[in-house]
């Protein structure tokens, strides 16, 4: 790919990168403003989004129509960029709980911003801030060296600590976010290193890659702060799928044993998911607990010999071994539910071969609720199967 094509690709990514940054900033704003640990990262991305917005080709073109606007836009973009570098250092300090580093980040940022404004004011009248191919940097070499040093210091520190802490983190989400943010910051560091080479030595061979570096940096930083949202969406999607599959079994059991339900069931499965009667993050938890409680109560209505008959039945229907326990329980539950609804008296502890399956015993003792949910999904699937219906027919119409 030639230099012109490389620059064109980078320029093409400018708007998508800025749009993704602002979407990420807006989506994460509520959580970031509530959490001091996330606030620094969010501020770093928000200020980067603002600086990159002022660097969009259309904004630059508009600003160049008036030298005064060109100067103002250039100065504000640089100042926001330094503020972004300072918030990167603040993010690093907050992540490492370094109060001295946090104070140094804000103090240093304020000092850099002040000196940049002083250097810009002291320079001769000028328009846009730039380092031309020929001639002195505008407004001055000192201005550009100070600006570049702020970015390089912040970016180098951030990359080092993101890499270190991503390797130590036990949270996959946090590790992924740190790596993405560190990679994006590394690209920003390369961007400013190329500018340093140009300012000091007039080197321009890497300049065509700068738009691509900066806009990829924006996409990676947007992805970094969206990692928690993506993990939440994945968990929410999994919970919705689990609740959807559990609903028929849960609904039938709660109909027979209504007092196990914390809240009154909704009119249908779709309504239950769209308008859950409990906080959405507790929906699966409540379904599992209420289903387990109903199973325990219906155990009192299991006739002697039914569990053994159910095990023989599912074995004879060719159900895979790993699903036989769930299928047998589904058969037993359908029988017990019918007995309960028919008004037959329950007899606690009457049948020694009725017992809670292992996956449910572990959860009941404080184990893995997800394992129990997976087992109950298998029970729910078997509950509506032809094998369970056949068992019910055989029990109700014995030959």
N, C-alpha and C positions, 0 to 999 in steps of 0.2 A: 504494500500500500504506500503510495507516494505521500509527500508532505501535504499537498493540497487536499487529497482525499481524507487524510487523518484529521486535518482541521475541520473539514466538512462534517465528518462523523461527530466530532466533538461539539460543533455548533448545533447540529441537529438534536443532540441530547440536552441542550441547554434548557429548553422549556419543559420537557418531561422531568428532568432532574429537579427543577425548581417546584413544579407542581407536586411531585412526590414528596419533596421536603415539607411543603406547606400542609399537605394532607396528613403526613405523619405528625407534624407539630400540633395540628388541631385535634387529631384523634387522641394524642397522648397528653394533651394539656390538663384535663381534669385529674388524671392520676399523678402527673408530675407536680402539680401545684399542691397536692396533698402530701407528697412524699419528699422529704429533704434529700433522700438518697438518689432520687430520679431527677431532681430539679436542675442540678448542674448539667447533666447530659441533655436535658430538654432545652435549656438555655443555649447550650453550645450549638445545637442543631437549629434552633429558632434564629439565632443571630447569623449563622451561616446561610440560612435561607434568605434572610433580609439582604445580606451582602451580595449573594448570587443573583437575587432579583434585580438589584441595581446594576449588575454586570450583564444582564440579558442584552443581546444584540439590538433589539428594538429600543430598549431604554437608553443604551449608549448612543444610538443613532439620533434619538430625539434630543438627548442632552447636548450633542455636538452641534446642534443648530444654533446654540447661543453659548459663547465662551464662558459667560458667568454660570450658566447651568452646568456646563461641562466641568467646571472647577468644583462646584458645589457637590454634584453627584459623585465625582471622583474622590473628594475629601470624605464625604459621608460614607462611601463604600469602604474606604480604607479604615476609617474609625470603627465602623461596625465590624470589619474583619479583625481588628485588634481586640475588640470586645469579645468576639467569638473565640479568639485565641485565649483570652483571659478566662472565659467560662469553661474552656477545655481544661485548663489548669485547675479551675475550681472543681470540675467533675472528678479529676484525678485525685485531688485532695479529699473530696467528700468520700470517694470510694475507698481511700486508704485511711480515712479518719484522721488525717493530718491537719490539725487546727492551725499550726504554724504555716503550713503550705497554703491553706485556704486564705489566711490573712495576707500572705505574700502574693497570692494570685490577684486578689483585689487591689492591693496596694500597688503592685507592679503594673497592673492594667491601667489604673488611674494615672500613674506616672507616665507610662507610654503614651496614653491619649493626650495628656497635657503637653508633652514634649513635641508630639507630632503636630498639634495645633500651633505651637510656638514656631516650629520650623517652617510650617506652611505660611504663617503670617509674615515671618521674617524674609521669606524668599521674594524675589522680584515678581511683579505682576505676571500671572500665568493662567493658562486655561486648564485643560485636562491633565491629570497626573499620569505620566508615562515615562518609559525608558526608551527613547528613540534608537533606531539602528545606528545613527550617527549623532554625535553631540552629547551634551551633558543631560543627566536625568532631570526630569521636571517633577517637583519644584527644586530638589537638590539631591545629591548623592547621600548626604547624611539622613535625609528624610526616608529614602528608600532603604538604606541599611538598617535604620531603626525599625521600620515596618517589617522588613523581612526577618530580622532577628527575633521579633516578638512571635511570629508564626513558627519559625524553626524551633525555638525553645519549647513552645507549648506542644507542638506536634511531636517532637522527638520524645519528650517526657511522656506524653499520652500513649504513643505507640509502645514504648518500653513497658509501661505499667499495664496496659491492656493485654499485652502478650503474657506477662507474668501471671496476672490474676485470672486470665481465662484458662490457664493450665491448672491452676489450683482449685478453681470453682467446682463444686459438686453439682451445681445446677446447670443443666444443659442449655436452658434458655439464657441464663446470665453469661455463660461461656460463649454462646453463639453471638449474643449482642456485643460483648467486648471484642470479639474477633472481627466482626463486621465494622464496628466503630474504629478499631485500630487500623484495619486495612484502608478504610476511607481516609483516616487521618494521615496514614503513610503516603497516600496519593497527594493529599494536600501539601505534605512536607516536600515531596518531590517537585510539586508545582513551584513552591517558593525557593527551592534550591536552584531550579533553572533560572529563576529571576535573579538570584544572587550571582550566578555565573555571568548573566548578561550585564548586571550592574558593575561588576568588578572587572570582567575581562572582555565584555562585548560579545560573548559566545551566544549564538542564536540557533545552533543546530537542533536543539530540542524544543524550540518555541512552537512548532506546529502541533506538538502533542499536548500543549497546555490546556486547550479547551476540553479535550477528552479526559485528561487527568482530573480537572476540577469538577466536571459533571459526573464522572463515575464516583468521585468522592461524595458528591451530593446524594446519589442513589444509595450508596453503601451506608451513609449516615442515616438516611431515611429508613432503610431496612433495619438498622441497628436498634432504633428506638421503637420500631414496630414489632420486634421479636416478642415482647410480652403479650401484645395484642393478638399476634398469630397463635401463640400458645393457648391463650384464653379461648380464641375461636375454635381451635382444634379440640380443646376439652369440652367446650359447649356443644360442638357438633357431635362428639362422641356421647355426651350425656343425653342429647336429644334422641339419638339413634337408640340408646339403651332404654330410655323411657318409652319410646314408641314400641319397642319389641316387648317390653314388660307389661304394657298396658292391658292386653286382653286377659292375661293370667291374673294380674293385680285386680282388675275390675271384677272378675268372677269371684275371686276369693273375698274381696272387701264387700261384695254384695251379700255373701253368706255370713261374714263376720264384720258388720259395719263399724263396730266400736273400735277397731284397730286403726281406723283412718284418723289422722290428726285433723283433717279438714274435710268438708263435704266434697265428694268427687264431682268434677265438672260433667257436663252433659255428654261429652264425647272425647275421643282421643285427640283430635285436632285442636279442640278448644282447650284441652288440658295442657297441650304444649305451647299454644299461643298465649294463653292466659293462665299460667300455673298458679295454684292456690297457695304455694309456698315460694320463697325466693328461688329463682331459677337454679342457682348453684346447689340447692338442697333437694331438687326434684328427684334425682335418682336415689339419693340417700333415703328420702322418705319412702319411695316406692319399694326399695329393698327391705327397709325395716318393717313396713306395714305388711309386705308379702310374707316375710319370715314370721311375724307375729300371727298372721292368719294361718300359716302352715302349722305352727305349734298348737294353736287352738283346735284346728280341724283334725289334728292327730287323735283327739279324744273320740272322734267319730269314725275311726278306721276299724272296720270289722276284723275279727281274728282271721288270719290266713290271707287277707287281701294283699299285704306287701309281698308275700312269697308268690302268690298268683301273678301279681304284676311283674315281678322279675322274670318268671317263666314266660309270661306273655310277650314281653319285649324281646326276650332271647329268641323265641320262636318266630318273631316277625323280622328277624335278620337285622336288627338295629345294631350299628357298630358298637363295640364294647365301651368306647370312651363316652358314649351317649346313653348307655343303658340305665345308669343310675338316675339321670334326669328324666328319661322316658318313663321309668318305673314310678318315680315320684309323681309325674304328671297323671298317670293312671290312678294312683292312690288318691291324689287330691280330688280328681273328678268324682270318684266314688264317695269320698268323705264329704265333699260339698253337697252332693245330692242327698246324702243322709241328713246333713244339717238342715237343709232347706225343707226336707220332708218332715222335720220335727222329731226325728229320732233322738233319744236321750244320749248324751255323751257319756263315755266311761273312761275317765282319766287312768292311764297306765294299764289298760286292759290287755294290750298286746305287746309282748316282749320283742317282737321282730320289727316294731315301728321305732325308728330312730332318725334323728336329724342327720342328713348327709354330711360327709366330712367337710366339704367346702363351706357349709353353713355353720357347722360347729366351730371352725377356726375363726370365722368372722364374729360369731356371737361371743367368743372369748377375747375379743379385741384384736383380731387378726386383720386380714386383707379384705376390705369391703369390696374392692374391685373384683376379686376372685369370686366372691359370693354373687355379685351382679352378673358376671359372665355365666356362672352356673344357672342362675335363675332365668337368664335369657334362653339357655338351652331347655330348661323346663317349660318355659312359655312356648317355645317352638314345638316341643313335643306335645304340649297340652292341646294344641289345635290340630294335631296330625291324625291321620286315618287310624294309626295303630292305637291311639288312646281312645278314639271313638269306638273301635271294634271291641276293646276291653270293656268299655261301659255297656255295650250291647250284650256281651257275653254274661256280664254280671247281673244285668237286669232281666235277662231272658235265659237262665241256665237250661241246659239240655238234660 
